[in-house]
Amino acid sequence: MRCAAWALLLTATMLTASAEMAKAEETRLLIIITLLLRTVIIYSSKNLPT
């Protein structure tokens, strides 16, 4: 759960930074990469062996 919260915080931070600094195309690419990373982090944290 802590990992998912960290991923969401990272996503929000990167989206804020990209909206302020990047061009429209770069922003779209950064959003896609960030969402993919967040999905992988959340998926892998749910499937850890216990």
TORKOL-4160 file (C-alpha; in steps of 0.2 Angstrom, whole numbers, padded with zeros to 4 digits, m for minus):
50
<pt num="1" X="0000" Y="0000" Z="0000"/>
<pt num="2" X="0014" Y="0012" Z="0004"/>
<pt num="3" X="0022" Y="0008" Z="m0013"/>
<pt num="4" X="0005" Y="0013" Z="m0022"/>
<pt num="5" X="0004" Y="0029" Z="m0012"/>
<pt num="6" X="0022" Y="0033" Z="m0017"/>
<pt num="7" X="0018" Y="0030" Z="m0035"/>
<pt num="8" X="0003" Y="0041" Z="m0035"/>
<pt num="9" X="0014" Y="0055" Z="m0027"/>
<pt num="10" X="0027" Y="0053" Z="m0040"/>
<pt num="11" X="0014" Y="0054" Z="m0054"/>
<pt num="12" X="0007" Y="0070" Z="m0047"/>
<pt num="13" X="0024" Y="0078" Z="m0045"/>
<pt num="14" X="0030" Y="0073" Z="m0062"/>
<pt num="15" X="0014" Y="0079" Z="m0070"/>
<pt num="16" X="0015" Y="0096" Z="m0061"/>
<pt num="17" X="0033" Y="0098" Z="m0067"/>
<pt num="18" X="0029" Y="0093" Z="m0085"/>
<pt num="19" X="0014" Y="0105" Z="m0086"/>
<pt num="20" X="0025" Y="0119" Z="m0081"/>
<pt num="21" X="0041" Y="0115" Z="m0091"/>
<pt num="22" X="0038" Y="0104" Z="m0106"/>
<pt num="23" X="0030" Y="0107" Z="m0123"/>
<pt num="24" X="0014" Y="0098" Z="m0127"/>
<pt num="25" X="0021" Y="0083" Z="m0136"/>
<pt num="26" X="0034" Y="0081" Z="m0122"/>
<pt num="27" X="0021" Y="0082" Z="m0109"/>
<pt num="28" X="0010" Y="0069" Z="m0117"/>
<pt num="29" X="0025" Y="0057" Z="m0118"/>
<pt num="30" X="0030" Y="0060" Z="m0100"/>
<pt num="31" X="0012" Y="0057" Z="m0095"/>
<pt num="32" X="0012" Y="0040" Z="m0104"/>
<pt num="33" X="0028" Y="0035" Z="m0097"/>
<pt num="34" X="0023" Y="0040" Z="m0079"/>
<pt num="35" X="0007" Y="0031" Z="m0080"/>
<pt num="36" X="0015" Y="0015" Z="m0087"/>
<pt num="37" X="0028" Y="0016" Z="m0072"/>
<pt num="38" X="0014" Y="0019" Z="m0060"/>
<pt num="39" X="0004" Y="0004" Z="m0067"/>
<pt num="40" X="0020" Y="m0008" Z="m0066"/>
<pt num="41" X="0024" Y="m0002" Z="m0048"/>
<pt num="42" X="0006" Y="m0005" Z="m0042"/>
<pt num="43" X="0005" Y="m0022" Z="m0051"/>
<pt num="44" X="0021" Y="m0028" Z="m0045"/>
<pt num="45" X="0017" Y="m0023" Z="m0027"/>
<pt num="46" X="0001" Y="m0032" Z="m0027"/>
<pt num="47" X="0009" Y="m0048" Z="m0033"/>
<pt num="48" X="0024" Y="m0049" Z="m0021"/>
<pt num="49" X="0025" Y="m0066" Z="m0013"/>
<pt num="50" X="0020" Y="m0067" Z="0005"/>
